[in-house]
Amino acid sequence: MTYRVAMDIGGTFTDVVAYDETRGTYFAAKAPTTPGDLAAGVFASLGRAVSDPGAISFFVHGTTQGLNALLERKGAKVLLLMSEGMRDVYHIARGNRDRMFDLHYRKPVPLVDRYSTAEAGGRLDWQGTELRPLDEDAVRAAARRVRAEEYTAVAVSFLFSYVDPRHELRAGEILREELGDDVMVVLSHDVAGEWREYERTSSAVLDAYTGPVVRSYLGHIEERFSGRGLGVPVQVMQSSGGVVNASFARSHPLQTLLSGPVGGTMGGVAAANLLNRKNAICVDMGGTSFDVSLVLDGRPDISNEGTADGFPVLIPLVNLHTIGAGGGSLAYAEASGLRVGPESAGAVPGPACYGRGGTRPTVTDANAVLGRVDPDWFAGGHMTLDITAARAAMGDLAAELALDPVALAGGICDVANAKMAQAIRTLTVEHGREPREFTLLAFGGAGPMHAVEIARELGVEEVVVPLFPGAFSAWGMLGTAVRRDLTRQFFTPGHALDSPAMASALAGLEAQGLAALDEQGVPAERRAVEHAVDMRYEGQDYTLTVPLTGAAEPLTDGFHATVSARFAAQHERRYGHATPQAPIEFVTLRTTALGAPPYRRRARTPRRRTTPRGPGAPSPSSSAGRRTRPPCSGVSTCPWASSSPARRSSSRPLPPPSSRRTRSSPST
């Protein structure tokens, strides 16, 4: 008997989903996250689903270690090595303001101060021709400084390394030779092989800043799992919505920056395709945060660049917008008004109703006071809520605001709902998308309780709640493909396109991608490759990514006209206008290698069980305390795919706003 296991480590709970490959059933469980030692929460949650790690045939998890290190500014001490004369590129950054009318706006303080930025001579031109050789003595001097001043990571970013990385590669060799494995060395072309010097440098710095933390965490998890008998590699979710093994994640830690919440997005893609919904808003409300992402035309909304706490990142990532509005978000008074979040009670002490010493009111306490949660069946029956403690937590704040505790609880939910609705507008309305044209897919431990009110606020007419919303992000990871993203700069005007050169470059990227899948152990019959090219009109600054049918498409007759028409159509959809006759430019080639995981359809539909669990971890074959029907059945990317229960019960139109009684899906 073997199991495929996925785990989502949240700020409050650690969720696990295990799929029994023999019986075609699955198990879901959760345990409180343990901030001091995440591995303790990991194994506590795992033990409630699978008692023997040696029976696990596949294990994937999402982690926020890198993101937390960035947000809390607890990353590595980084030395930045730049081309001579370019020392201030990272600090000058860009002149644009993210918030034009915010008088208090300040750019984020760089992760590396100017003192910690060194230079090395040597120069390539924009075509990769060497103008001056690399000053190897300067690189060795930087290595001596790293050792003397106890830096734990080095980021190297030389001009035009995305065209020809020879200087960066040589600098990396010298640094590793001088410093050994104790200091992480990051080369910018390896993180982001694209143009834009500041953005590429920022990506390299972020990789170096978060890298040692992620490497240490993954090494610790692998060691603990190995000691408990796990015989397969630990897989990690990437920010792009794919999975990679821990070995790759250790050397490319930036790829895991949004690892935690992305599983929910990929589960949303599977659910949307099952229900024949082209567009969906995925909302994941857990104990600490509220994450929003989109499904557009049945695919995840992925961007080739983004930001992380204000710093630009040149890697493919799912477009996520996160705010501090989870079940543990604290309510307080400010300027005689009610505020909710972003500060959270976290896992310790947690909301007052958890009975762990928390005394300040939270969103979960408000829902408990309003009778929206079952105090005897919280977290699948593993916790009992203290409603009296929740009411007591409301007392002081209710008196300060001259409100009845129940009215205050309703106000806390209303404020949280308004914040969450605004977060959704950030990814929809602000990008020219009408929320009413989407289905709202609500998951996370607290998401479904707030989904109807949020939908009414936005005018959304349909809400979908999966069978087990609290474990939905973990379930989404189980059906996710291995993914490797590769890029190559290909800067040329449309009229001067060298089609054989483009086809050759794409073929080279495809070979690299297939080799990466081979390293991951993906058999040939489960491999696929997708190609695209970044294009723009001449004179534009930014690009749109246009899909290609294959690496050889540039060799076909009429390719220029065909791809130009695709670009114009995409420009029309994105901006509302296009100029088909205007000259275009090709900027960047992109290749994505995908490896589908092995799925087995189950032979029967297991019984649905809701029996409360007793103390201790049951045997893997026991279904006590677990439900054996999948949270989303019938979708091709679901490892326990079956016919129509989810379609039949997971979706129902919202009642009219005037209705006094809120209907909910039987699957809630």
C-alpha positions in Angstrom: 0.0 0.0 0.0 1.5 3.3 -1.1 0.5 6.9 -0.8 0.9 10.2 -2.6 1.0 13.0 0.0 0.8 16.8 -0.2 1.2 19.2 2.7 0.4 22.9 3.1 2.2 24.6 6.0 0.2 27.6 6.9 0.6 30.3 9.5 -1.9 28.6 11.8 -2.5 25.1 10.6 -0.5 22.5 8.7 -2.8 20.6 6.3 -2.1 17.2 4.7 -3.8 15.2 2.0 -2.8 11.6 1.3 -4.0 9.6 -1.7 -4.0 5.8 -1.3 -2.8 4.5 -4.7 -4.1 1.0 -4.0 -7.6 1.7 -2.8 -8.2 4.9 -4.7 -9.2 6.8 -1.6 -7.7 9.8 0.1 -7.3 11.0 3.7 -7.2 14.6 4.9 -5.9 15.9 8.3 -4.5 19.0 9.9 -2.5 19.9 13.0 -1.5 23.3 14.5 1.6 24.8 12.9 4.6 24.9 15.3 6.5 28.2 14.5 9.5 27.3 16.7 10.0 24.0 14.9 7.9 23.6 11.7 9.0 19.9 11.4 7.0 19.1 14.6 3.8 20.4 13.1 4.6 18.6 9.8 5.0 15.2 11.4 2.0 15.8 13.7 -0.2 16.5 10.7 1.3 13.7 8.6 0.9 11.2 11.4 -2.9 11.7 11.4 -3.0 10.6 7.7 -0.2 8.2 7.1 1.5 6.3 10.0 4.4 5.0 8.0 6.5 7.5 6.0 8.1 4.6 4.3 4.8 3.9 2.5 4.9 7.3 0.8 5.6 7.1 -3.0 5.4 10.9 -3.6 5.7 13.8 -1.2 5.2 17.5 -2.1 4.7 20.5 0.2 4.5 24.2 0.1 6.6 26.4 2.3 6.7 30.1 3.1 10.2 30.0 4.7 11.7 32.2 2.1 8.8 34.6 2.1 8.8 34.8 5.9 12.5 35.6 6.0 11.9 38.4 3.5 8.9 39.9 5.2 10.5 39.7 8.7 13.9 40.8 7.3 15.6 37.7 8.8 17.5 36.7 5.7 21.2 36.2 5.0 23.9 38.8 5.2 24.6 39.4 1.5 27.6 40.9 -0.4 26.7 42.2 -3.8 29.4 42.0 -6.5 28.7 44.3 -9.5 30.5 45.4 -12.7 33.0 48.2 -12.2 31.2 51.5 -12.3 27.8 49.9 -11.7 27.9 49.8 -7.9 24.8 52.0 -7.4 22.4 50.3 -9.9 20.7 48.4 -7.1 20.2 51.4 -4.9 19.2 53.9 -7.6 16.5 51.4 -8.7 13.7 52.9 -10.7 12.2 56.4 -10.4 8.6 55.3 -10.6 6.2 55.5 -7.6 3.9 52.6 -6.8 1.5 54.9 -5.0 1.3 58.2 -6.8 -0.9 60.0 -4.3 0.5 58.6 -1.0 2.4 61.4 0.6 4.1 59.0 3.0 5.3 56.6 0.3 8.9 55.5 0.6 10.7 53.0 -1.5 11.6 49.8 0.3 15.0 49.9 2.0 17.4 47.8 -0.1 18.3 44.3 1.3 22.0 45.1 0.7 23.4 48.4 1.8 25.9 50.4 -0.3 28.8 49.4 2.0 28.1 45.7 1.2 28.3 46.3 -2.6 31.7 45.6 -4.2 32.9 46.0 -7.8 35.0 43.9 -10.2 36.6 45.1 -13.4 35.8 43.5 -16.8 33.2 44.3 -19.4 31.1 42.8 -22.1 29.1 44.8 -24.6 25.4 44.4 -25.4 26.1 41.7 -27.9 28.3 39.7 -25.5 31.7 40.7 -27.0 34.4 41.0 -24.4 35.8 44.5 -24.1 37.9 43.9 -21.0 38.7 40.6 -19.3 37.4 39.9 -15.8 39.5 41.2 -13.0 40.0 38.0 -11.1 42.0 39.7 -8.4 39.1 41.9 -7.6 36.9 38.8 -7.3 39.3 37.1 -4.9 39.5 40.3 -2.9 35.7 40.2 -2.5 36.0 36.6 -1.4 38.5 37.6 1.3 36.1 40.3 2.5 33.2 37.8 2.6 35.2 35.6 4.9 36.6 38.4 7.1 33.2 40.2 7.6 31.2 37.0 7.9 28.8 37.3 5.0 26.7 34.2 4.4 25.8 34.8 0.8 27.2 36.5 -2.3 25.1 37.8 -5.3 27.0 38.4 -8.5 25.4 40.7 -11.2 27.5 41.8 -14.1 26.4 43.8 -17.1 25.0 41.8 -20.1 25.5 38.5 -18.4 22.1 37.4 -19.8 23.7 37.6 -23.3 27.0 35.9 -22.3 27.5 34.6 -18.8 31.2 33.8 -19.0 32.3 36.5 -16.6 29.7 35.6 -14.0 30.5 31.9 -14.4 34.2 32.5 -13.8 33.5 34.8 -10.8 31.3 32.0 -9.4 34.1 29.4 -9.8 36.5 31.7 -8.0 34.1 32.5 -5.1 33.3 28.8 -4.6 36.9 27.9 -4.7 37.8 30.5 -2.1 34.7 30.1 0.2 33.6 26.5 -0.2 30.0 25.4 0.5 29.5 27.5 3.6 28.7 30.6 1.7 25.9 30.6 -1.0 26.9 32.1 -4.3 24.2 33.3 -6.6 24.8 34.3 -10.3 22.2 36.7 -11.8 22.0 35.0 -15.2 21.1 31.8 -13.4 18.3 33.4 -11.5 16.9 35.6 -14.3 18.5 35.3 -17.8 16.8 38.5 -19.0 17.5 42.1 -19.7 16.7 45.0 -17.3 19.8 45.4 -15.0 18.0 46.6 -11.9 15.3 43.9 -12.0 17.9 41.1 -12.7 20.1 42.4 -9.8 17.1 42.6 -7.5 16.2 39.0 -8.3 19.7 37.8 -7.6 19.8 39.6 -4.3 16.5 38.2 -3.2 17.7 34.7 -4.1 20.9 35.2 -2.0 18.9 36.8 0.8 16.4 34.0 1.2 18.6 31.2 0.0 20.4 30.1 3.2 17.1 30.1 5.2 15.4 27.9 2.6 18.4 25.6 2.2 18.6 25.1 5.9 14.9 24.4 6.2 14.8 21.9 3.3 18.0 20.1 4.5 16.4 19.8 8.0 13.1 18.5 6.6 14.9 15.9 4.3 17.0 14.8 7.2 14.0 14.3 9.5 12.0 12.5 6.8 15.0 10.3 6.0 15.3 9.4 9.7 11.7 8.3 9.7 12.0 6.1 6.6 10.9 8.3 3.7 12.5 6.8 0.6 11.5 9.3 -2.1 12.8 12.9 -2.8 10.9 15.7 -1.1 9.2 17.8 -3.7 8.5 21.6 -3.3 5.9 23.8 -4.9 7.2 26.6 -7.1 5.9 30.1 -7.4 5.0 29.3 -11.0 2.6 26.6 -10.0 4.8 23.6 -10.7 6.8 21.3 -8.5 10.6 20.6 -8.3 12.6 18.4 -6.1 14.3 19.8 -3.0 17.7 19.6 -4.5 16.7 22.1 -7.3 14.9 24.2 -4.7 18.0 24.5 -2.5 20.0 25.8 -5.4 17.1 28.0 -6.7 15.4 29.1 -3.5 13.7 32.1 -5.1 11.5 29.8 -7.1 9.8 28.8 -3.9 9.0 32.3 -2.7 5.2 31.9 -3.1 5.3 28.2 -2.7 2.7 28.0 0.1 -0.4 29.7 -1.4 0.1 28.6 -5.0 -1.3 25.1 -4.3 -4.7 26.6 -3.9 -4.5 28.3 -7.3 -3.6 25.0 -9.0 -6.5 23.3 -7.2 -8.7 26.2 -8.5 -7.6 25.5 -12.0 -8.6 21.8 -11.7 -12.0 22.7 -10.1 -12.7 25.4 -12.7 -12.0 23.0 -15.5 -14.2 20.3 -13.9 -17.1 22.7 -13.6 -16.6 24.2 -17.1 -15.9 27.6 -15.7 -13.4 29.5 -17.8 -12.7 32.3 -15.3 -12.6 31.9 -11.5 -11.5 34.0 -8.6 -9.6 31.8 -6.1 -9.8 33.1 -2.5 -7.8 31.3 0.3 -8.6 32.5 3.7 -6.6 30.8 6.4 -5.6 31.7 9.9 -3.1 34.5 9.0 -3.8 35.8 5.5 -6.2 36.1 2.6 -4.8 35.2 -0.8 -6.4 36.0 -4.1 -5.5 34.6 -7.5 -7.3 34.1 -10.8 -8.0 31.4 -13.3 -8.2 32.9 -16.8 -9.5 30.8 -19.7 -8.9 27.7 -17.6 -5.3 28.4 -16.8 -3.6 30.0 -13.8 -2.8 33.7 -14.1 1.0 33.6 -14.3 3.2 36.6 -14.9 6.9 36.5 -16.0 7.7 39.2 -13.5 6.3 40.5 -10.3 7.3 42.0 -6.9 8.0 40.6 -3.5 7.5 43.1 -0.7 8.2 45.9 -3.1 11.3 44.4 -4.8 11.0 43.4 -8.5 11.4 39.7 -9.3 12.2 38.3 -12.8 10.8 34.8 -12.5 7.5 33.2 -13.6 5.0 33.4 -10.7 1.3 33.1 -10.1 -0.2 36.5 -9.7 -1.2 36.5 -6.0 -2.4 39.4 -3.9 -2.2 38.8 -0.2 -3.5 40.8 2.7 -3.5 40.3 6.5 -7.1 39.2 6.8 -7.2 35.7 8.1 -9.2 34.0 10.8 -6.6 35.0 13.3 -6.5 38.7 12.3 -6.9 40.9 15.4 -9.6 43.5 15.8 -8.9 46.8 17.5 -10.0 50.4 17.8 -8.2 53.2 16.1 -9.4 56.8 16.0 -12.8 55.7 17.4 -13.2 53.2 14.5 -13.0 49.5 14.2 -10.0 48.0 12.4 -9.1 44.4 11.6 -5.6 43.1 10.7 -3.0 42.9 9.5 -1.6 41.8 12.8 -2.5 38.2 13.6 -2.8 36.0 16.7 -1.0 33.3 14.7 -0.9 29.7 15.9 0.4 30.7 19.3 -1.6 31.9 21.3 -4.2 32.0 18.5 -7.8 33.3 18.8 -9.2 33.5 22.3 -11.7 30.6 21.5 -8.7 28.2 21.0 -8.1 28.3 24.7 -4.4 28.8 24.5 -4.1 32.1 26.3 -5.3 34.5 23.6 -7.3 37.4 25.0 -7.7 39.8 22.0 -10.7 39.4 19.6 -10.1 37.9 16.2 -12.2 37.1 13.1 -12.5 33.5 14.2 -13.8 34.7 17.6 -16.3 36.8 15.8 -17.5 33.9 13.7 -17.7 31.8 16.9 -19.8 34.4 18.7 -22.1 34.6 15.7 -22.6 30.9 15.7 -21.1 30.3 12.3 -18.7 27.6 13.4 -19.4 24.3 15.2 -17.4 24.5 18.4 -17.4 20.7 18.8 -16.2 20.0 15.2 -13.5 22.6 14.6 -10.5 21.5 12.5 -12.3 18.2 11.7 -13.0 17.5 15.3 -9.4 17.8 16.5 -10.3 21.0 18.4 -13.1 22.2 20.6 -13.7 26.0 20.7 -14.3 27.9 23.9 -17.3 30.2 23.0 -17.2 31.8 26.4 -13.6 32.9 25.9 -14.5 34.3 22.5 -17.4 36.4 24.1 -15.0 37.6 26.8 -12.5 38.7 24.2 -15.2 40.8 22.6 -16.0 42.5 25.9 -13.4 45.2 26.3 -13.4 46.3 22.7 -17.2 46.3 22.6 -17.2 48.6 25.6 -14.6 50.9 24.0 -16.7 51.2 20.9 -20.1 51.3 22.7 -21.3 48.2 20.9 -23.0 45.0 22.0 -20.6 42.0 21.7 -22.7 40.4 19.0 -22.9 43.6 17.1 -19.1 44.0 17.4 -18.7 40.5 16.1 -20.8 41.3 13.0 -18.8 44.5 12.5 -15.5 42.6 12.6 -16.8 40.3 9.9 -18.0 43.3 7.8 -14.7 45.1 8.0 -12.8 41.9 7.1 -15.2 41.3 4.2 -14.7 44.8 2.9 -10.9 44.4 3.0 -11.1 41.1 1.2 -13.4 42.4 -1.5 -11.0 45.3 -2.1 -8.1 42.8 -2.4 -10.1 41.0 -5.2 -10.6 44.3 -7.0 -6.9 44.7 -7.1 -6.5 41.7 -9.4 -9.8 42.3 -11.3 -11.2 45.8 -11.6 -7.8 47.5 -11.5 -6.8 45.3 -14.5 -9.9 45.9 -16.5 -11.6 42.7 -15.5 -15.3 42.5 -14.3 -15.7 40.4 -11.2 -19.3 39.6 -12.2 -17.9 37.6 -15.1 -16.1 35.2 -12.7 -17.1 32.4 -10.4 -15.8 32.8 -6.8 -14.0 29.6 -5.6 -13.7 29.8 -1.8 -11.4 27.6 0.3 -9.1 27.7 3.3 -10.3 27.1 6.8 -12.3 30.4 6.9 -12.9 31.2 3.2 -16.4 29.6 2.7 -17.9 31.4 5.8 -17.1 34.8 4.2 -17.6 33.9 0.5 -21.2 34.8 0.1 -20.9 38.3 1.6 -17.8 39.0 -0.5 -19.6 37.8 -3.6 -22.5 40.1 -2.9 -20.1 43.0 -2.4 -18.6 42.4 -5.8 -21.8 41.4 -7.7 -20.5 37.8 -8.3 -23.4 35.5 -8.9 -21.9 32.1 -8.2 -19.8 30.7 -5.3 -18.1 27.3 -5.4 -17.0 25.6 -2.2 -15.0 22.4 -2.5 -15.9 19.5 -0.2 -12.9 20.0 2.1 -11.9 23.7 1.8 -9.4 23.6 4.6 -7.3 21.0 2.8 -7.9 22.3 -0.7 -4.4 23.9 -1.2 -2.8 20.6 -0.2 -5.0 18.8 -2.6 -4.1 21.2 -5.4 -0.5 20.3 -5.0 -1.2 16.6 -5.6 -2.3 17.2 -9.1 0.5 19.6 -10.1 3.0 18.9 -12.8 6.8 19.1 -12.5 7.7 22.4 -14.1 10.9 24.1 -15.4 10.9 27.5 -16.9 13.7 28.6 -19.2 14.3 31.9 -21.0 16.7 33.4 -23.6 17.0 36.9 -24.8 16.2 37.3 -28.5 16.2 41.0 -29.2 15.4 41.7 -32.8 13.0 43.8 -34.9 10.2 41.9 -36.7 11.5 42.9 -40.2 14.9 41.5 -39.4 13.8 38.2 -37.9 16.2 35.3 -38.4 13.7 32.5 -38.3 16.2 29.6 -38.3 18.1 31.3 -35.4 14.9 31.6 -33.4 13.9 28.0 -34.1 17.4 26.9 -33.1 17.3 28.9 -29.9 13.9 27.4 -29.0 15.2 23.9 -29.8 18.1 24.5 -27.4 15.7 25.6 -24.6 13.6 22.6 -25.3 16.6 20.3 -24.9 17.5 21.9 -21.6 13.9 21.6 -20.4 13.7 17.9 -21.3 17.1 17.3 -19.6 15.7 18.9 -16.5 12.7 16.6 -16.5 15.0 13.7 -17.0 16.8 14.7 -13.8 13.5 14.8 -12.0 12.8 11.2 -13.1 9.9 12.1 -15.4 9.5 9.4 -18.1 9.3 10.5 -21.8 5.7 9.6 -22.2 4.7 12.2 -19.6 6.7 15.1 -20.8 5.4 18.1 -22.6 7.0 21.4 -23.7 5.4 24.8 -24.3 7.0 27.7 -26.1 6.3 31.4 -26.3 7.9 34.7 -27.3 7.7 38.1 -25.6 6.7 40.8 -28.2 5.9 44.5 -28.3 5.3 47.2 -30.8 8.4 49.2 -31.7 8.9 52.0 -29.1 7.0 50.2 -26.3 8.7 49.5 -23.1 6.9 46.4 -21.9 5.9 43.2 -23.7 3.1 40.6 -24.0 3.9 36.9 -24.0 2.6 35.2 -27.2 2.3 31.4 -27.3 3.9 29.4 -30.1 2.8 26.0 -31.5 6.3 24.5 -31.2 10.0 25.1 -31.5 9.9 24.8 -35.3 7.0 27.2 -35.9 9.3 30.1 -36.8 10.4 28.0 -39.9 6.8 27.8 -41.2 5.6 30.0 -44.1 3.9 33.2 -43.0 5.2 32.9 -39.5 5.7 36.7 -39.1 2.2 37.5 -40.2 0.7 34.7 -38.0 2.5 35.7 -34.8 1.9 39.4 -35.4 -1.8 38.7 -35.7 -1.7 36.7 -32.4 0.1 39.6 -30.7 -2.5 42.1 -32.0 -5.4 40.0 -30.8 -3.7 39.6 -27.4 -3.0 43.4 -27.3 -6.7 44.1 -28.0 -7.8 41.8 -25.2 -5.4 43.3 -22.7 -5.5 47.0 -23.5 -8.7 47.3 -25.6 -6.9 48.4 -28.8 -4.3 47.2 -31.3 -2.5 48.5 -34.3 -2.0 45.4 -36.6 0.0 47.3 -39.2 2.5 48.7 -36.7 6.1 47.2 -36.7 6.8 44.7 -33.9 9.8 43.5 -32.0 10.7 40.2 -30.5 12.3 40.4 -27.1 12.6 37.1 -25.1 12.0 33.4 -25.9 10.3 31.4 -23.2 10.1 27.6 -22.8 8.3 25.6 -20.2 8.9 21.9 -19.7 6.1 20.0 -17.9 6.1 16.6 -16.4 2.7 15.1 -15.6 2.5 13.1 -12.4 1.3 9.5 -12.6 -2.4 9.2 -11.8 -4.6 6.2 -11.2 -8.3 6.3 -11.5 -10.0 4.6 -8.6 -12.1 1.5 -9.3 -14.9 2.4 -6.8 -16.3 5.4 -5.0 -15.4 5.0 -1.3 -18.0 5.6 1.4 -18.1 9.0 2.9 -17.3 8.8 6.6 -17.5 11.5 9.3 -16.7 9.4 12.4 -14.9 11.5 15.0 -11.3 10.4 15.5 -10.1 8.9 18.7 -6.7 9.7 20.3 -3.6 8.6 18.5 -2.8 8.1 14.8 -4.8 5.3 13.1 -3.4 2.8 10.7 -3.2 4.2 7.1 -6.1 2.0 6.0 -8.5 3.4 8.6 -11.0 5.9 7.4 -12.0 7.0 10.8 -12.1 10.8 11.1 -11.4 11.2 7.4 -13.7 11.6 4.5 -13.0 9.4 1.6 -14.7 11.3 -1.2 -12.3 13.7 -3.0 -12.8 17.5 -2.6 -13.1 17.7 -6.4 -14.1 14.6 -8.4 -14.0 14.0 -12.1 -11.3 16.3 -13.2 -8.5 14.9 -15.3 -5.8 16.4 -13.0 -7.3 14.8 -9.9 -5.5 11.6 -8.8 -8.8 10.2 -7.5 -10.9 11.2 -10.5 -14.4 9.9 -10.7 -17.8 10.9 -12.1 -20.0 13.8 -10.9 -20.4 14.2 -7.2 -18.5 17.5 -7.1 -20.3 18.9 -10.1 -23.6 18.0 -8.5 -23.0 19.4 -5.1 -20.2 21.9 -5.0 -21.7 24.8 -6.8 -24.9 26.7 -6.4 -26.0 30.2 -7.4 -26.1 32.8 -4.7 -29.5 33.8 -3.3 -30.7 37.3 -4.2 -29.2 40.1 -2.0 -32.7 40.7 -0.5 -32.9 37.1 0.9 -32.7 37.0 4.7 -31.6 33.4 4.8 -28.3 32.3 3.3 -28.3 29.0 1.5 -25.1 27.0 1.4 -23.9 24.1 -0.7 -24.4 20.6 0.7 -20.6 20.3 0.3 -19.8 23.1 2.7 
